[in-house]
Structures are given as structure tokens and as C-alpha cells.
Amino acid sequence: MSNYTVAAPEDGRASEHAPSTKENSMPHSRGSSASLAAPHPSLKYRSSIGTALTDTPVTTAPNSPRIYITKKISRYLNWLQHDTRIFNVGERRRVAARGSSRQPTPAKATNGFHRELDFRPSSITGSLNGILNQKSLVVSPTLAPGILINGRDVDQGRNDELLPPPAIDTGESAFHEGWPPRPHDTDSPLSVRRLVEALPVDTKDSLEPEVLEQTADFFDPENTKAAQIREQVAQETLDELLDYILEQGGSVGIFDATNSTLNRRQRILKQIRERAGPELGVLFLESICFDEQLLESNMRLKLSGPDYKDQDPVTALADFKKRRAMYQKSYVPVGEYEERNNQPYVQMIDVGRKIVSHRIQGFLSAQTVYYLLNFNLSPRQIWITRHGESVDNLSGKIGGDSDLSAKGEAYAKALTTFMQHERQVWDVRQEDKARLTHFPPIPGDVTPPNPDYSRHGEGSDGHTHSSFCVWTSMLKRSIQTTQYFDEEEFEIKQMRMLDELNAGAMEGMTYEEIKMKHRHEYEQRKKNKIAYRYPGAGGESYLDIINRLRAVIVEIERMTDHVLLVGHRSVARVLLAYFKGLKQEDIADLDVPLGMLYMLEPKPYGVDFKAYRYNPETDWFDLVPDYELRRAASQHD
């Protein structure tokens, strides 16, 4: 189960939905859950809402689909201009595993023993204590138990002089004069371990860190010490999320943690209510996996994650299955309790095969559910390019509907040939992967990069040949760029949603003409390019492009086929911004010159990205090694 918490402007009114499904029956045997939160509809004065999402690797495919789903939701909401951040408890747990034996717990002191300022870097934001540009006072009477990874202390042998010195408020401390150093005494090399060594013997014995090994036994609910550590880390991470929403202006916070028990989910709600009040709604999202092949694939993908990377795969897989069994001991699926208490939730079965929703409230929650309804893990490639050079490109005019130039015609022919070649390469590679994959897996087996429920049992080798779609805008230069594709082999569609940004009254003008004749509009556009809307009939902004491309993005996420999108500069910028998770300020200035072809392949841990540049001398596309998207050099572009 995975929990996420999201906050953003909320205008929608609460409404109850009957379960929405792609298939009918659903036994509660394998699951993971999540939650979203939104302000109460009556509290219109609030500028933000919250959403909490919880994921539990219990009987489900733990982590791999959770990470995939979490990142995709975050990327989609950010792309829709709702500031979204993921708060992952596992990351903080791993940070604790690397140094918790050196760090105090954030528990409050009750005996006046001593106070310590803990300025630990956050595993989520990289800022001190997870709060950007802030420092937080942590009162701590004890040291947290240390954690071993793979049976060894990762800090063993480290020179204490290299550890950051503790910043300690002496206050009414029981220590002798001059010990410990004051917070401003930054030259002191003293570590937490040396702090312990300097204490009286009886006190020192009670503070020596106890080492806990972070194997599957660490996740046993009966392991009370480990459970206390996990709970402490979860509370800290949730507080960090609430800081982001309530104090830093965040719109959406996703609380990504293992919340397999009803008790844990109730504590999450209690903590949110205590800090944010009733206006912060919560939606739990539970990801359940019944399909054994999908489950096995996801568990094997987990082996490449941070908990098991570089370990013996057979031993690691066995440990992870044991860890999963530990969660099953206390797992309680989302559903019955939430329905009795009118709490919104969503259940996602087999990564999109079936969706159940209950009391979905507000715009963001509805957008999230709509997005999840069009979700799949099919291996496929997404290609993005601009049209070939047009006649208007030669004269520097924006907008319009001109034909391709001679160079544009050459680009169109080369693009067709290259796409046919890449399609064949893909099919050969997928067939090779299918031959090297076995269910159940065997040692040394190669796991498919994208476990896909919909493809199981299709074909004798488990591999099916994907269709290849080619989408263009309704403008001539885009349509003409795909004129050489064979409609018997490629599914070609034209859609107005891929049209270039409409410049309104300035269509057909050059930027220099706009600067001379419409100086005020020229300057306004420079100030806020993404929000600037051209005056005149049909004039658009980049925000308008994002809005009309929503349906395109959802359709791309829904389909299992390859797709080539032949669009225009503004469209290519917005599409690349979505798949690459770019910030709002980067979208309108992204450098996407003519002759560039971008390939994106969705993977469970992100998106593989490659760029090719058309070479007119060879009439072919050259791979650009280590290509990075960057801002355009000209402010006009």
C-alpha cells in the first residue's frame, strides 16, 4: 500500500461515485493503498488542498508499481501547473540506515536531560530537516538505534572527524562547563559518538546505539524496536509534507509510504487533522496485484532498487518475498472502514485492469482518478518531432499554414525510413527479451522492463507486435511531413489539438515586426511567456496549449501502441515538459529546433530518453550521446 498526500486549489463539490470498474469481481487478497486530501468545499478561503496517498507492499507487487504510479501522478499534476512533490518514507528510512546510529531521535525530552538541535538534511528536499530555508529544534534525550544494511554498519570505519558536528543548546544541561560546544561553535569536530563517550558511565551505557539489521526481519510487525523506527520516520516525513503544503505554498503533496494497517492510516489522518484541520481532505489510493506474473515481475524489478541494488539476486529476491510476507501479517485492505466513515478512496487492481472509486471529492482527486483509469505498463516508444522546414520558417514568420520547403520534403522522406527501421529494431529486441524471460523466473533470468498485465498469454513467445500510430496536427506542414508513411503499416491520424500555438492578430508576422508594431505586447510576452496570450481572435498562451493537450496525454498513457507525434514548437515543448517532468519556468523557452527527433520509453523507474539529429549529408538520423534539454538561445523562440 502507498500513501500520498496532495494539496492544491479545490473548487469541486463532493460527490459520491459508485464503484467504477473495468472488470467485476475483486477478492481482497493482494493490495496496496494510497490517499489524497482536499480542503472541505465550504472553506473557500483556503488557497490549497491536501491529498494523501498510501502504498503498501503487502500481498501486492510492492514498490515497483508504487514508484511508477507515484512518479506519474506527480509528473501529471505538475504538468497541469499544480505544484506537486513526493515525500517518500523509504528514502528517509535508508538515510536513517546510513547514519541513525549517529543521530538523535526527534522524540521530546521529558526529564530535562539535554536538548539538541538536529539539522539533518532531508532525504526528500535536501534542505535542513525537510523545511526549505528553515531550521528546526529537535529535543532529544536518547540516540536512535543504528541499522545495518546487508548485515554491516555502513558507517563502520568512518572517521568521526568527518561527521557533521552536533549543534547543541547548552541551556540547563547537566554537562560540565564548556561541554557540549555551543551551536555557533562550528569548528568543533565532535560527533554524536564522542558526545556519548564523554557522558558519565551509567548514562553512556543507556545511550549506546543498538544496531538493527535491515533485512526482512526489520519489517516484521512483531519487531517492536524496528516498528518504532519506521513509525518515527513516517511521522517526520508526513510533517515535512504538511510543512510543504501549509507553510511553503505547495499545491500537492504525495505521501509515499508503507501503510498496510488500518491503525497506520488512522494515525495518518489524525496527524493531518491535528495540523491542518478538517479542511484538508484525504484520499487513499490502494494498488492491488492479483496476477502472479505481474507480481513476480514487479518483485524482480525491486531488486534493481536502492534496497537490493548490487546484491545477489537470488538471495535478495528471497529476502524481499519474506519481507512481503511480514507485511501480510497485519495487512488490512482499504474499503470497509473507509466506507463506514465516508472516507474517499481508490483501489487500483493489477495496475489499471480494474479501478474502484468511493466518494471522490474535488477537482484534483477527480483528475487523479481519471488519469489512473487510463494507465498501463505496456512497453512502447513515444516519438516527438517538429514538422519539416516550411516556407514560413525560411522567412521567420510565426503561425500560418504554409507548405514544406525542399529541405522539409527531404526530412519527411528520411523520417519515414528511419521510423520503419526503428520499429524493426524494437521488435527484434522485444523478441529477444521474451526468449530470455521465464515464469516462474530462474536464476540469471532477465525481467521485462515494463511488466504488463494486458500482454500475458498473447502469442506463443509471450510477445506481440505493437501497432504504430502517427499523429499530426491539422496544419499542412505537419501533415506533409508524414505523407510518405504507408497507411497499411501505420495508423495515421490528424488532430487539431496538436496545432501550433495561435498567435491571434499576429499570425503571419515575424518577431521583429511584432517588436516594431506592437511593442507593449512584445514586452508583456517577455515578462511571462508561459501565461501570455496573444491578442485577437483565437489567440492562445502556453497554458492554453497545456489545457488542450491534456486529452492527448491521457490517450498516450492509455494506449499500448508506439506513437510518433509530428507537431510544432509549442506543442513539442509542452509534450517534452510532461514526459521529462520539467518545471513551469522551463517550458516556454525549451530549445526544440527543426530536425530533432526525440524518443521516450516509459520504464518503471522513469523514462528512457534519447535524441536524434537529422543529418542532411547522410539523409539519416544521428544519435546525440548524453543529450540534455536546454533553454533556447534566442528570446524570440
C-alpha positions in Angstrom: 0.0 0.0 0.0 1.3 3.5 -0.7 0.1 6.7 0.9 0.3 10.1 -0.7 -0.9 13.5 0.5 -1.7 16.2 -2.0 -2.7 19.9 -1.6 -4.0 22.3 -4.3 -6.8 24.8 -5.1 -10.1 23.0 -4.8 -13.3 24.2 -6.4 -15.1 20.9 -6.9 -18.0 19.8 -4.7 -18.0 16.5 -3.0 -19.9 13.7 -4.8 -20.2 10.0 -4.2 -19.4 7.7 -7.1 -20.5 4.1 -7.4 -17.5 1.8 -7.9 -16.1 2.2 -11.4 -14.7 -1.0 -12.8 -13.1 -2.5 -15.9 -13.9 -6.0 -14.6 -16.2 -7.1 -11.9 -15.1 -9.4 -9.0 -12.3 -8.4 -6.7 -11.3 -10.5 -3.7 -9.2 -8.7 -1.1 -6.1 -10.8 -1.3 -3.3 -8.6 -2.6 -3.2 -4.9 -2.1 -1.5 -1.6 -1.5 -3.2 1.6 -0.6 -2.8 5.4 -1.0 -4.7 8.5 0.0 -5.4 12.1 -1.3 -6.5 15.1 0.8 -8.5 18.2 -0.2 -10.0 21.1 1.8 -13.6 21.0 2.6 -15.7 22.5 -0.2 -17.2 25.1 2.2 -13.8 26.5 3.1 -13.4 28.7 0.0 -10.8 30.9 1.7 -8.1 28.3 1.6 -5.7 28.6 -1.3 -4.6 24.9 -1.1 -5.9 21.4 -0.5 -4.1 18.3 0.5 -4.2 14.8 -0.7 -2.6 11.7 0.9 -1.7 8.6 -0.9 -0.6 5.4 0.8 1.1 2.4 -0.8 1.7 -1.0 1.0 3.9 -3.7 -0.4 1.8 -6.4 1.3 0.4 -9.0 -0.9 0.9 -6.7 -3.8 3.7 -6.1 -6.1 5.5 -3.9 -3.6 7.4 -0.8 -4.7 7.8 -1.1 -8.4 4.2 -0.2 -9.5 4.0 2.1 -6.5 7.1 4.1 -7.5 5.9 4.1 -11.1 2.3 5.2 -10.2 3.6 7.9 -7.7 6.0 9.5 -10.2 3.5 9.5 -13.0 0.8 11.1 -10.8 3.3 13.7 -9.6 4.5 14.4 -13.2 1.0 14.8 -14.5 -0.2 17.2 -11.7 3.0 19.3 -12.0 2.5 19.5 -15.8 -1.1 20.7 -15.1 0.6 23.5 -13.1 -0.3 22.2 -9.6 3.0 22.3 -7.6 3.4 18.7 -6.6 6.1 16.9 -4.5 6.6 13.3 -3.5 7.6 12.6 0.1 9.0 9.1 0.2 9.3 7.4 3.6 11.6 4.7 2.2 14.2 7.3 1.3 14.3 8.7 4.8 14.5 5.2 6.2 17.5 4.5 4.1 19.1 7.7 5.2 18.5 6.6 8.8 20.1 3.3 7.9 23.2 5.1 6.8 23.6 7.2 9.9 20.8 6.8 12.5 23.4 5.3 15.0 24.9 8.8 14.9 21.8 10.8 15.1 19.3 11.6 17.9 15.7 10.7 17.7 13.2 13.5 17.4 11.3 12.4 20.5 10.7 15.1 23.0 12.7 15.1 26.3 10.7 14.9 29.4 13.4 14.8 32.1 15.3 18.0 31.2 18.4 15.8 30.5 19.6 17.8 27.5 18.4 19.4 24.3 20.0 19.1 20.9 19.4 21.0 17.7 19.2 18.4 14.9 19.9 20.0 11.4 19.8 16.7 9.5 19.4 17.1 5.7 16.1 15.8 4.4 16.0 12.8 2.2 13.2 14.4 0.3 14.0 18.1 -0.2 17.7 18.1 0.6 17.1 21.0 2.9 17.6 21.0 6.6 15.1 18.9 8.4 13.0 18.9 5.2 11.9 22.5 5.5 13.3 24.8 2.9 15.3 27.7 4.3 14.4 26.8 7.8 15.9 25.1 10.9 14.0 23.1 13.3 14.7 22.5 17.0 14.6 18.8 18.0 14.5 17.9 21.6 16.2 14.6 22.2 17.0 12.6 25.3 18.2 9.4 23.5 20.0 8.1 20.4 18.1 6.2 17.8 19.1 2.6 17.1 21.6 2.1 14.3 20.5 0.0 11.3 22.6 -2.4 9.4 22.3 -2.8 5.6 23.2 -6.3 4.4 24.5 -7.2 7.8 27.1 -4.4 8.1 27.2 -0.9 9.6 27.6 1.4 6.7 29.4 3.9 8.9 31.8 1.4 10.2 35.3 2.6 9.9 34.3 6.2 9.1 36.5 8.8 10.7 34.4 10.6 13.3 36.1 13.9 12.4 34.3 13.8 9.0 30.8 13.7 10.7 29.0 17.0 11.0 29.4 18.4 14.5 26.2 18.5 16.6 24.8 21.9 17.3 23.7 21.8 20.9 21.8 24.3 23.0 23.5 24.1 26.5 20.5 25.5 28.3 20.3 24.0 31.8 22.3 21.0 30.7 23.9 18.6 33.3 27.2 18.7 31.4 30.3 20.3 32.8 31.2 23.8 31.7 32.5 24.0 28.1 30.8 20.8 27.1 29.0 20.4 24.8 30.0 23.2 22.4 27.6 26.0 21.6 25.6 25.9 18.3 27.8 28.7 16.8 31.0 26.7 17.7 31.2 25.3 14.1 34.9 24.5 14.3 34.3 21.7 16.8 34.8 18.2 15.2 32.9 16.5 18.0 30.5 13.8 16.7 27.5 12.3 18.4 29.5 9.2 19.2 32.1 11.3 21.0 29.2 13.0 22.8 28.2 9.6 24.1 31.8 8.8 25.1 32.0 12.0 27.2 29.0 11.2 29.2 29.1 9.5 32.7 29.4 5.7 32.5 25.9 4.9 33.7 24.4 7.4 31.2 26.7 6.3 28.4 25.5 2.7 28.7 21.9 3.7 28.3 22.7 5.8 25.2 24.9 3.4 23.2 23.1 2.9 19.9 21.7 -0.6 19.3 22.2 -1.9 15.8 19.3 -3.4 13.9 19.8 -5.3 10.7 17.6 -4.0 7.8 16.7 -7.4 6.3 13.1 -8.7 6.1 13.0 -9.2 9.8 13.3 -5.4 10.2 9.8 -5.2 8.7 8.2 -7.8 11.0 5.3 -6.1 12.8 6.4 -8.0 15.9 9.8 -6.4 15.9 8.8 -3.5 18.2 12.1 -1.6 18.0 12.2 -1.6 14.2 8.5 -0.7 14.2 9.2 2.3 16.4 11.9 3.5 14.0 9.6 3.1 10.9 6.8 4.9 12.7 9.1 7.8 13.7 10.4 8.1 10.2 6.8 8.1 8.8 5.7 10.8 11.2 8.7 13.0 10.3 8.1 12.6 6.6 4.4 13.4 7.0 5.2 16.5 9.0 7.6 17.5 6.2 4.8 17.2 3.7 2.4 19.3 5.8 5.1 21.9 6.1 5.3 22.0 2.3 1.5 22.4 1.9 0.8 24.7 4.9 3.9 26.8 5.0 5.7 26.7 1.7 2.8 27.1 -0.7 2.8 23.6 -2.2 -0.2 22.6 -4.1 0.1 18.8 -3.9 2.0 16.6 -1.6 2.2 12.8 -2.1 2.9 10.8 1.0 4.6 7.7 -0.3 4.9 5.1 2.5 4.0 1.6 3.6 0.7 1.9 5.3 -0.6 -1.6 5.3 -2.6 -1.4 8.5 -5.8 0.4 9.5 -4.1 1.7 12.6 -1.3 3.4 10.5 -3.9 5.0 8.2 -5.9 6.2 11.2 -2.7 7.8 12.6 -2.0 9.5 9.3 -5.5 11.1 9.4 -5.1 12.1 13.0 -1.7 13.8 12.3 -3.2 15.6 9.3 -6.2 16.8 11.3 -4.1 18.0 14.2 -2.0 20.2 12.0 -4.3 21.1 9.1 -7.8 20.9 10.5 -10.8 19.4 8.8 -10.4 21.4 5.6 -7.6 19.1 4.4 -9.3 16.2 2.8 -7.7 12.8 2.3 -7.9 10.2 -0.5 -6.4 6.8 -0.1 -5.1 5.1 -3.2 -4.6 1.3 -2.9 -2.8 -0.6 -5.6 -3.6 -4.3 -5.5 -2.0 -7.0 -7.5 -3.6 -10.4 -8.1 -1.8 -11.5 -11.3 1.1 -13.8 -10.3 3.2 -13.0 -13.4 2.8 -9.3 -12.9 3.6 -9.7 -9.2 6.7 -11.7 -9.8 8.0 -9.3 -12.4 7.4 -6.3 -10.1 9.2 -8.1 -7.3 12.2 -8.8 -9.5 12.3 -5.2 -10.6 12.5 -4.3 -6.9 15.9 -5.9 -6.9 17.3 -3.1 -9.0 16.0 -0.6 -6.5 18.0 1.1 -3.7 17.3 -1.6 -1.0 18.8 -4.5 -3.0 21.0 -3.0 -5.6 24.2 -4.9 -6.3 23.1 -7.8 -4.1 23.0 -11.5 -5.1 19.6 -11.6 -6.9 18.5 -15.0 -5.7 19.2 -14.1 -2.0 17.7 -10.6 -2.4 14.5 -12.0 -4.0 14.1 -14.5 -1.2 14.5 -11.8 1.4 12.1 -9.5 -0.4 9.4 -12.2 -0.5 10.0 -12.8 3.2 9.6 -9.0 3.7 6.3 -9.1 1.8 5.1 -11.9 4.0 5.9 -9.8 7.0 3.5 -7.1 5.8 0.8 -9.6 5.2 0.6 -10.5 8.9 -1.1 -7.2 9.7 -2.4 -6.0 6.3 -5.9 -4.6 6.3 -7.2 -3.5 2.8 -8.8 -0.2 2.2 -12.6 -0.4 1.9 -14.9 -1.4 4.7 -13.7 1.0 7.3 -13.4 3.9 4.9 -16.9 3.3 3.5 -18.4 3.2 7.0 -16.7 6.5 7.8 -17.3 8.3 4.4 -13.6 8.5 3.6 -12.7 8.8 -0.1 -10.5 6.0 -1.6 -9.5 4.5 -4.9 -8.5 0.9 -5.5 -6.3 0.1 -8.5 -6.2 -3.6 -9.4 -3.3 -5.0 -11.5 -2.0 -1.6 -12.4 -5.2 -0.4 -14.2 -7.1 -3.6 -15.1 -9.8 -2.5 -12.7 -10.5 0.7 -10.8 -12.9 1.2 -7.8 -13.6 4.7 -6.5 -15.5 5.9 -3.5 -16.6 9.4 -2.6 -14.2 11.2 -4.9 -14.2 14.9 -3.8 -12.9 17.9 -5.7 -11.1 18.7 -9.0 -7.7 17.3 -8.2 -8.9 14.0 -6.8 -11.2 13.6 -9.9 -8.3 14.4 -12.2 -6.2 11.8 -10.4 -8.8 9.1 -10.8 -9.4 10.0 -14.5 -5.6 9.7 -15.0 -5.4 6.3 -13.3 -8.3 5.0 -15.4 -6.1 5.4 -18.5 -3.0 3.8 -17.1 -0.9 0.9 -18.3 2.6 -0.6 -18.2 2.9 -1.7 -21.8 6.4 -1.4 -23.2 6.3 1.1 -26.1 8.1 4.1 -27.6 6.9 7.6 -27.9 8.5 9.8 -30.6 8.2 13.5 -30.8 9.4 15.8 -33.6 8.5 19.1 -35.3 7.4 19.2 -38.9 10.0 19.6 -41.6 11.1 23.0 -42.6 8.3 25.1 -44.0 8.2 28.1 -46.4 7.3 30.4 -43.5 10.2 29.1 -41.5 12.5 30.5 -44.2 11.0 34.0 -43.8 10.8 33.8 -40.0 7.0 34.2 -39.9 5.1 32.7 -36.9 1.9 30.7 -37.3 0.3 30.5 -40.7 -0.3 27.3 -42.7 2.4 27.1 -45.3 3.8 24.1 -47.3 7.1 22.4 -46.7 10.2 23.7 -48.3 12.5 21.4 -50.3 14.5 20.6 -47.2 11.2 19.9 -45.4 10.4 17.3 -48.1 13.7 15.6 -47.6 13.2 15.5 -43.9 9.8 13.9 -44.4 11.2 11.1 -46.5 14.1 10.4 -44.1 11.7 10.4 -41.1 9.6 7.7 -42.7 12.5 5.5 -43.5 14.1 5.9 -40.0 10.8 5.1 -38.2 10.4 1.9 -40.2 14.0 0.9 -39.3 13.5 1.7 -35.6 10.2 -0.2 -35.5 12.0 -3.3 -36.7 14.8 -2.9 -34.2 12.3 -2.7 -31.4 10.5 -5.9 -32.4 13.8 -7.8 -32.6 14.8 -6.5 -29.1 11.4 -7.4 -27.6 11.5 -10.9 -29.0 15.0 -11.4 -27.6 13.7 -10.3 -24.1 10.7 -12.6 -24.4 13.0 -15.6 -25.1 15.2 -14.8 -22.0 12.2 -14.5 -19.7 10.7 -17.4 -17.8 7.7 -17.6 -15.4 8.4 -18.5 -12.8 11.8 -16.8 -13.1 15.0 -18.8 -12.9 18.4 -17.6 -11.7 20.0 -15.3 -14.2 16.7 -14.6 -15.9 16.0 -11.2 -17.5 12.9 -9.4 -16.2 10.9 -7.4 -18.7 11.5 -3.7 -18.0 7.7 -3.0 -18.0 5.6 -5.8 -16.6 2.3 -5.6 -18.5 -0.8 -7.4 -17.4 -2.6 -7.0 -20.8 0.0 -8.9 -22.8 0.1 -12.1 -20.8 -0.7 -15.2 -22.9 -0.6 -13.3 -26.2 1.4 -15.3 -28.7 3.5 -18.4 -28.2 6.5 -16.5 -27.1 4.6 -14.0 -24.9 5.4 -11.2 -27.3 3.0 -9.3 -29.5 3.9 -6.8 -32.2 2.6 -3.3 -31.2 0.8 -1.2 -33.7 2.4 2.1 -34.7 0.4 5.3 -34.7 1.4 8.6 -36.4 -0.4 11.7 -35.2 -0.2 15.1 -36.9 -1.8 18.5 -36.5 -4.4 19.8 -38.9 -1.8 22.2 -40.5 -0.3 21.4 -43.9 3.4 21.4 -42.8 2.7 18.8 -40.2 0.5 16.6 -42.5 3.0 16.8 -45.3 5.8 15.6 -43.0 4.0 12.3 -42.7 2.9 11.9 -46.3 5.3 9.1 -47.1 4.1 6.8 -44.3 2.3 3.7 -45.6 -1.2 3.7 -44.1 -1.3 -0.1 -44.3 1.6 -0.2 -41.8 1.0 2.9 -39.7 -2.3 4.3 -38.2 -2.2 7.9 -39.3 -4.5 10.5 -37.6 -4.8 14.2 -37.7 -6.0 16.2 -34.7 -6.5 19.9 -34.1 -5.2 19.5 -30.5 -1.6 19.3 -32.0 -1.9 22.6 -33.9 0.7 25.3 -33.3 0.0 28.0 -30.7 -2.3 30.5 -32.3 -0.8 34.0 -32.4 -4.1 35.7 -32.9 -3.8 39.1 -34.5 -0.1 38.5 -35.0 -0.4 35.3 -37.1 2.0 35.5 -40.1 4.2 38.2 -38.6 7.9 38.0 -37.7 9.1 38.7 -34.2 10.8 41.8 -35.4 7.6 43.1 -36.9 5.8 42.4 -33.6 8.6 44.3 -31.7 8.2 47.3 -34.0 4.4 47.5 -34.4 3.3 46.0 -31.0 6.0 47.0 -28.6 3.8 46.7 -25.5 2.6 43.2 -26.4 6.2 42.2 -27.2 7.4 43.3 -23.7 4.4 41.6 -22.0 5.3 38.3 -23.6 8.9 38.6 -22.5 7.8 39.1 -18.9 5.7 36.0 -18.6 5.9 33.9 -21.7 4.0 30.8 -20.4 1.0 32.8 -19.4 1.0 35.5 -22.1 -2.0 35.1 -24.5 -1.8 36.7 -28.0 -4.5 39.3 -28.6 -7.1 38.9 -31.3 -9.4 36.1 -32.3 -8.1 32.6 -31.4 -5.0 34.0 -29.6 -3.5 31.4 -27.2 -0.9 31.1 -24.4 1.2 28.1 -23.4 -1.2 27.4 -20.6 -3.9 27.1 -23.3 -1.7 24.6 -25.1 -1.3 22.6 -21.9 -5.0 22.5 -21.4 -5.8 21.3 -24.9 -3.1 18.7 -24.8 -4.5 17.0 -21.7 -6.6 14.7 -23.7 -3.6 13.8 -25.9 -1.5 13.0 -22.8 -4.2 10.8 -21.3 -4.7 9.0 -24.6 -0.9 8.3 -24.9 -1.0 6.9 -21.4 -4.0 4.7 -22.2 -2.7 3.2 -25.5 -0.3 0.3 -25.7 1.0 1.2 -29.2 4.0 3.1 -30.3 3.3 6.7 -31.4 5.0 9.4 -33.4 3.7 12.9 -32.8 4.6 15.4 -35.6 3.7 18.8 -34.2 5.1 22.3 -33.8 7.5 24.1 -31.5 5.0 25.0 -28.7 3.4 21.5 -28.8 6.8 19.7 -28.7 7.8 21.9 -25.8 4.7 21.1 -23.8 4.8 17.3 -24.6 8.5 17.1 -23.7 7.9 19.0 -20.5 5.3 16.4 -19.4 7.4 13.3 -20.2 10.6 14.8 -18.7 8.9 16.4 -15.7 10.2 19.9 -16.4 9.5 22.9 -14.3 6.9 25.5 -15.4 9.6 28.2 -16.0 11.4 26.0 -18.4 8.5 25.0 -20.7 8.1 28.1 -22.9 11.9 28.6 -23.5 12.8 24.9 -24.3 15.1 24.5 -27.3 13.4 22.3 -29.8 14.9 23.1 -33.2 13.8 21.7 -36.5 15.5 18.5 -37.4 15.5 17.0 -33.9 13.7 13.7 -33.1 13.1 12.7 -29.5 12.4 9.2 -28.3 10.8 8.4 -24.9 10.3 4.9 -23.5 8.4 4.6 -20.2 10.0 2.5 -17.6 9.0 1.6 -14.0 11.7 3.8 -12.6 11.4 6.7 -15.0 11.5 7.4 -18.8 14.4 6.5 -21.1 15.2 9.5 -23.3 17.2 9.7 -26.5 17.6 12.4 -29.1 18.4 12.1 -32.8 19.5 14.9 -35.1 18.8 14.8 -38.8 21.9 14.8 -41.0 21.2 16.1 -44.5 24.5 14.8 -45.8 23.7 11.1 -44.9 20.0 11.6 -45.1 19.7 9.8 -41.8 19.3 10.5 -38.1 22.3 10.5 -35.8 22.0 9.6 -32.1 23.2 12.5 -30.0 25.0 11.0 -27.0 24.1 12.2 -23.5 21.7 14.8 -24.9 20.2 17.2 -22.4 17.3 19.5 -23.0 18.2 23.2 -22.6 16.8 26.7 -23.0 16.7 28.3 -26.4 19.4 30.9 -27.0 17.0 33.4 -28.6 14.3 35.1 -26.5 12.1 35.2 -29.6 12.0 31.4 -29.9 
